[in-house]
Amino acid sequence: MIYSLQQPYTHGVPVQEEYFTVKEVADRLRVTRQAVYDWIREGRLRAVKVGNRTRIPGSAVEQFIQPINPGESLEELDEEE
């Protein structure tokens, strides 16, 4: 389910963009929910609280997904995880 709130900004985060649950992001990236929570805790994936619920802005997911550049070693990328 996609969430969209009505106020223009909250703490520097646009509120009218799409927001996803942790499960939706995990499903989209084909990882566990725990991996998503770990990325949030480590500061690698930006998230916000809506009441007591965690939501991830769509823009944060797009920023998190990094393209692999030509010539970049996949082994080096895997070591960063």
Secondary structure, DSSP 8 states (H G I E B T S, - for coil): --B--SSSEETTEESSS-EE-HHHHHHHHTS-HHHHHHHHHTTSS--EEETTEEEEEHHHHHHH-----TT--HHHHHHH-
